[in-house]
Structures are given as structure tokens and as C-alpha cells.
Amino acid sequence: MQVPAPSPGAATQRLCQGLRLPEKVHGQKRRDTSPDSPLTAAWGSPAIALRCGVPLPATLRQTSQLVTINGIDWFGQPADRPVTFTAVARQAYVEVTVPPKYNPAGDVLIELGPSIKATIPAKPEGQL
């Protein structure tokens, strides 16, 4: 499964490498990603893909609609039918792409949330 690896700075890379992700998400087994990187993960087919250390989404604004699930703020793109969600307001941005097959996507985000919350600290209040 092709999942392009992000190239974050050293501090972000350390945070992302500490991410302990589940072996299964939404009942789907974890699979290998190409290129092999500690910053990416995938589950199932079509793949639910995760990338840690991505840049801030270009379309994100202070006024953007966010979905908060168990204390993590997610920014969905495209806005009309989100397929890619980015965990924002954390010290590293984590992007999760959820194919329509796995709707509702929120179920996937609920399963990945504890790993992100436990490893990647929140930014100060109000910072995206």
C-alpha cells in the first residue's frame, strides 16, 4: 500500500515515532506501507491510511468546522463529504484517510484517538 511518508522536523518525528497504533482498526488488520516508515500505517483494503507529522492542512482556518471526538479536534476534507481527517491542535498533525467503505468515519477516528491522545500532547488552548 503506497502511503507517502511526511518529512517533519526532529521534534515532531520523535513524537510520531512514539505512536503505539492498534493492530486492528474497524476490524481491519494492519498492513505494510510503502515506503516503509515509522510515520505511516495502514489497515484493510481499501486501506485506512495514517500519516503522522504532516503539515497543517492548507485549507484550515480559525473559523473552519472541526469535529471533536473524545478530546481530539479533527478537520475533515473535503468539507461536504470528508475522506481525509487531520487531528489538529496537537504538537504533531496526524492525517487519517478513511475510504467510504468504512463509514461512519467517526468510528475509525474513535479507535485511533487514544493512541494519538496518549502520545501527542495538545497545543495551548486556541492554537491549531
N, C-alpha and C positions, 0 to 999 in steps of 0.2 A: 504494500500500500504506500503510494507516494504521499508523504507529508513533509512539505518544505520546512527545514529547521530554521527557526529565527536566530538572529545573532545579537543577543542583548549584551550589555556591559557585564563586567565581572560580578558585581554585587547581585544583579538580577539573575545571572546564570547560577550562582550559588543557591539562591532561594529556590529556583526551579528544580535544581538537581536534588533538593530535599523533598520534593513532592512524592508522597507514597500513594500511588494510584491503585485502585482496586483491580483485581484480575478479571472481574466481570462487571459490565455496565449494561443495564437494561436487559440482563440475561445473556448478553453477548460476550464471548471470550476475547481476551486481549490478543492482539496480533502484532507481528513485526511491522516496523515502519522503515521506509527507505527515503533518504539516507538514515542509517541508524544514528539516533541522537537521544541523549537523556532529556531533551527538551520537547520531545514529541511522543504521542501514544495513540493507539487506535484500537477499536473494538468492533467486531462484527463485519457483516457485508450486506449492503454498502456500509462503509466504515463511519463510525462515530470517531472523529479525529480531534485530538487535543494538542495545542501548541502553547508552550509556556515561554514568556519573555518576548511576546510580540509587541510592536509599537502601539501607542494609543491609537484607536481607530480614527481615521481622518475625518469621519463624519460626526464624531462625538462632540457635543456642545454641553455647556452647563444646563441648557434647557432640554436636552434630549430625554426622551422617555426611557426610564430604566425599570427593570423588573427585579424586585428584591426577593430572593429565595433563601430562607434560613440565614439571613445576615450577610449575604453576598449580593452586591448590585451587579446585574447583567445588562449589557447593552446589546440588543438584537439587531441584526442587519439581514436582509432589507427590512425596513420597518413594517411593511404590510404583511409579510409572512417570514418572520426570522428563521434563518437557517444557520447562521453563524452568530454565536453569542460570545461576548468578551466580558470576563469578570473585570470590572473597573474599581477604582478607589482602593486598590491594593498596591503593595510595593512592587509587584510584577503583574503584568497583564496576562491573563490566561484566556485563550481563544478555544471555543468548543464548537465544532461543526456537527450539526445533527440532521442527518437525512430525513425527509418527510416520513419514511417508513417507521420511524421511532416516535412519532407524535403521540402524546404531547411532549414536546422537547423538555418541558419543565421537569419531567420525571428523570431525565438524564442529568440535568443540572443539579437536582436534589441529591443524586447518588455521588456526583463528583464534588459537591460542596464541602463536605467535611475534610477531605484531603487538602483542598485549597485553603480553607479557613485555618487548619492546623499548622500550615507551613508558611503561608504568605501573609504577613501582617497587613492590616488595613492602614491606609494613609490617614493623616489627620482629617477630622470632620470637614466635609465640603470640598475636599480635593478629589478630582477624578484621576 
